[in-house]
Amino acid sequence: MSNEQKAIKTVYFSIIGNTSLALIKGFAGIFGNTYAMIADAIESTTDIFSSLLVLLGLKYAKRPADENHPYGHGKIEPLITFIVVAFLVTSATIIAYESVQHILTPHKTPKPWTLIVLGGIILWKEISFQIVIKKSKETNSTSLKADAWHHRSDAITSVMAFIGISIAIIFGEGYETADDWAALFASAFILYNSYLIFRPALGEIMDEHLYDDLLIEIREKSTNVPGVLGTEKCFIRKAGMKYHVDLHLIVDGEISVRKGHDIAHQLKDYLCEEIPNLDHVLIHVEPN
């Protein structure tokens, strides 16, 4: 199974999970008198739409290179990540606003059984995070990483809700708004996670160098090809799940142009075989 297929399959898992949890949280929040869970349901609903965007982005990124997109369509991934971050920021803003409104409005103490529901939700969201973040590392997908952090932020809001509801139930009258305060603090966590997701995606779209380990691997493997004396400049940029490499190759200055050209082709083929995530490799030959 290709990385693209793994990523798409993982997003389907996220969509199904988020849809189920949004319904569970919504009903539990309404009937359990807790806005913290309703806030959780709002975030899960935005997660559904963001996961759908990630799915569309991954499918678009799979398109092969064409005349108008000679480097493929992988740059759609960080763009989709920006939209996912926008969903996160929007949901955090809505949660914060509604939390303040509920803090200012007297209401009933949350039902104790909502803690059981929240416990199950926290466990499931953390498991979901671990599954999706693992797949994002395997596939090298920025947008899948953003989707994973949606699960983690959801788990965080649920933990905050659990703490708030527990305080409201244990201390009783006068502490009814504890779960609302929990939702307000959770919105701050969501905003912070939004930045953590946004920053690497921005680096990717700006072709920022963030790939020292890959650079070292390319330099080390290059010396395994006969005729390669070393490497000079090496520039790496990411597009979707693949990397594009511009590499300056050092060869014996006394060999023919044809021989230098053949060595460059051998090196390109070798690197693409040894490092599957490489897509375009452009090699410039330098005489020693």
C-alpha positions in Angstrom: 0.0 0.0 0.0 1.4 3.4 -1.0 1.8 6.3 1.5 -1.0 8.1 -0.3 -3.4 5.2 0.2 -2.3 4.8 3.9 -3.0 8.5 4.5 -6.4 8.4 2.8 -7.4 5.3 4.8 -6.4 7.0 8.0 -8.5 10.1 7.3 -11.6 7.9 6.8 -10.9 6.5 10.3 -10.8 10.1 11.6 -14.0 11.1 9.9 -16.0 8.1 11.2 -14.6 8.6 14.7 -15.3 12.4 14.8 -18.8 12.0 13.5 -19.6 9.4 16.2 -18.1 11.5 19.0 -19.7 14.8 17.9 -23.1 13.1 18.3 -22.2 11.5 21.7 -20.8 14.7 23.1 -23.7 16.8 21.8 -26.4 14.7 23.4 -24.4 14.2 26.6 -23.8 18.0 26.9 -27.5 18.9 26.3 -28.9 16.3 28.7 -26.1 16.4 31.2 -26.2 20.2 31.7 -22.6 20.8 30.7 -21.4 23.4 28.2 -17.9 22.0 28.3 -19.2 18.9 26.5 -21.2 20.9 24.1 -18.0 22.8 23.3 -16.3 19.5 22.8 -19.1 18.6 20.4 -18.5 21.8 18.5 -14.9 21.0 18.1 -15.6 17.5 16.9 -18.0 18.9 14.3 -15.3 21.2 12.9 -13.0 18.2 13.0 -15.3 16.4 10.6 -15.2 19.2 8.1 -11.4 19.6 8.5 -10.9 15.8 8.0 -13.0 16.0 4.8 -10.7 18.8 3.6 -7.7 16.7 4.4 -9.2 13.9 2.5 -9.8 16.0 -0.6 -6.3 17.5 -0.3 -4.7 14.1 -0.2 -6.6 12.9 -3.2 -5.7 16.0 -5.1 -2.0 15.7 -4.1 -2.0 12.1 -5.6 -2.4 13.6 -9.1 0.7 13.1 -11.2 2.8 15.9 -12.6 1.5 17.6 -15.7 2.3 20.5 -18.0 1.0 23.1 -15.7 2.4 21.4 -12.5 5.7 19.9 -13.4 6.5 19.3 -9.8 3.2 17.6 -9.1 0.4 18.7 -6.8 1.9 18.1 -3.4 1.9 21.7 -2.3 -1.9 21.4 -1.8 -1.1 19.7 1.5 0.2 22.7 3.5 -2.5 24.8 1.9 -5.1 22.4 3.3 -3.3 22.5 6.6 -3.8 26.3 6.7 -7.5 25.8 6.3 -7.6 23.1 9.0 -5.8 25.6 11.3 -8.5 28.2 10.4 -11.1 25.7 11.5 -9.3 25.1 14.8 -9.0 28.8 15.5 -12.6 29.4 14.6 -13.8 26.6 16.9 -11.6 27.9 19.7 -13.0 31.4 19.3 -16.6 30.1 19.4 -15.9 28.0 22.4 -14.3 30.9 24.3 -17.2 33.3 23.5 -19.9 30.8 24.5 -17.9 29.8 27.6 -17.9 33.5 28.8 -21.7 33.7 28.1 -22.4 30.6 30.2 -20.1 31.8 33.0 -22.3 35.0 33.2 -25.5 33.0 33.1 -26.6 30.9 36.1 -27.3 27.2 35.2 -27.6 23.8 36.7 -24.8 21.6 38.0 -23.6 19.0 35.4 -24.9 15.4 35.7 -22.3 13.0 37.3 -22.8 10.4 34.5 -21.2 12.8 32.1 -17.8 12.0 33.7 -18.2 8.4 32.5 -18.9 9.5 29.0 -15.9 11.9 29.1 -13.6 9.2 30.4 -14.4 7.0 27.4 -14.0 10.0 25.0 -10.6 11.0 26.4 -9.3 7.4 26.0 -10.6 7.1 22.4 -9.3 10.5 21.3 -5.8 9.7 22.7 -5.8 6.4 20.9 -6.9 8.1 17.7 -4.1 10.7 18.1 -1.5 7.9 18.5 -2.8 6.1 15.4 -3.0 9.1 13.1 0.3 10.7 14.3 2.0 7.4 13.6 0.6 7.3 10.1 1.5 10.9 9.5 5.2 10.0 10.3 5.0 6.9 8.1 3.6 8.8 5.2 5.4 12.1 5.8 2.0 14.0 5.4 1.7 17.5 6.9 -2.1 17.6 6.6 -2.4 14.2 8.3 -0.2 15.5 11.1 -2.7 18.4 11.4 -5.5 15.9 11.5 -3.8 14.0 14.3 -3.4 17.2 16.4 -7.1 17.7 16.0 -7.6 14.5 18.0 -5.0 15.6 20.6 -6.7 19.0 21.0 -10.0 17.2 21.3 -8.6 15.0 24.0 -7.3 18.1 25.8 -10.7 19.9 25.8 -12.2 16.7 27.1 -9.7 16.5 29.9 -10.4 20.1 30.8 -14.1 19.4 30.7 -13.6 16.3 33.0 -11.8 18.5 35.5 -14.4 21.3 35.4 -17.3 19.0 35.7 -15.6 17.1 38.6 -15.1 20.4 40.5 -18.7 21.5 39.9 -20.1 18.1 41.2 -17.7 17.8 44.2 -18.0 21.4 45.5 -21.7 21.9 44.5 -23.5 25.2 44.7 -21.4 28.2 43.6 -19.2 26.0 41.4 -21.7 25.4 38.6 -19.6 27.3 36.1 -16.5 25.3 36.7 -17.0 23.3 33.4 -17.5 26.6 31.5 -14.1 27.8 32.8 -12.7 24.5 31.8 -14.0 25.1 28.2 -12.5 28.6 28.2 -9.1 27.2 29.2 -9.4 24.5 26.6 -9.9 27.1 23.9 -6.5 28.5 24.8 -4.9 25.1 24.4 -6.6 24.7 21.0 -5.1 28.1 19.9 -1.6 27.0 21.0 -1.9 23.7 19.1 -3.1 25.7 16.1 0.3 27.5 16.0 2.2 24.2 16.4 0.4 22.9 13.3 0.6 26.1 11.3 4.4 26.7 11.8 5.8 23.7 9.9 3.2 24.0 7.2 4.3 27.6 6.7 7.9 26.4 6.5 6.9 23.9 3.9 5.1 26.4 1.7 8.1 28.8 2.0 10.6 26.1 1.1 12.3 26.6 4.5 15.2 24.1 5.2 14.0 21.8 7.9 15.5 18.5 6.7 19.0 18.2 8.1 18.7 14.4 8.7 17.7 13.8 5.1 20.5 16.0 3.8 23.0 14.0 5.8 21.5 10.8 4.5 21.7 12.0 0.8 25.4 13.0 1.2 26.3 9.7 2.8 24.5 7.6 0.3 25.9 9.6 -2.7 29.4 8.4 -1.9 28.3 4.8 -2.5 28.0 5.5 -6.3 31.2 4.8 -8.3 32.7 8.0 -9.7 31.2 10.2 -7.0 34.0 12.1 -5.2 31.7 14.0 -3.0 28.8 16.5 -2.9 28.7 20.3 -2.6 25.4 22.2 -2.4 22.3 20.3 -1.5 18.9 22.0 -1.3 15.8 20.2 -0.2 12.1 21.2 -0.4 9.0 19.3 0.4 5.9 18.9 -1.7 3.2 16.8 -0.1 4.7 13.5 1.0 7.7 13.8 -1.3 11.0 15.7 -1.4 12.6 17.6 -4.3 16.4 17.7 -4.2 18.9 20.0 -6.0 22.3 18.4 -5.6 25.8 19.5 -6.7 27.9 16.5 -7.5 31.7 16.5 -7.5 33.5 14.2 -10.0 37.0 13.9 -11.5 37.6 17.0 -13.7 39.5 14.9 -16.3 36.6 12.6 -17.3 34.4 13.3 -20.3 31.1 15.2 -20.2 29.3 12.0 -21.1 31.0 10.1 -18.3 30.0 12.8 -15.8 26.5 12.8 -17.2 26.3 9.0 -16.7 27.5 9.2 -13.1 24.9 11.8 -12.4 22.1 9.6 -13.8 23.4 6.6 -11.8 23.4 8.7 -8.6 19.9 10.0 -9.3 18.5 6.4 -9.8 20.4 5.2 -6.7 19.1 7.9 -4.4 15.5 7.5 -5.6 15.8 3.7 -5.0 17.4 4.0 -1.6 15.2 6.9 -0.3 11.6 6.3 -1.5 10.3 9.7 -0.4 12.5 11.5 -3.0 10.6 12.6 -6.1 12.5 15.0 -8.3 16.3 14.9 -8.0 18.2 17.5 -10.1 22.0 17.0 -10.2 24.5 19.6 -11.2 28.0 18.2 -12.0 31.1 20.0 -10.6 34.7 19.1 -11.6 37.2 18.4 -8.8 
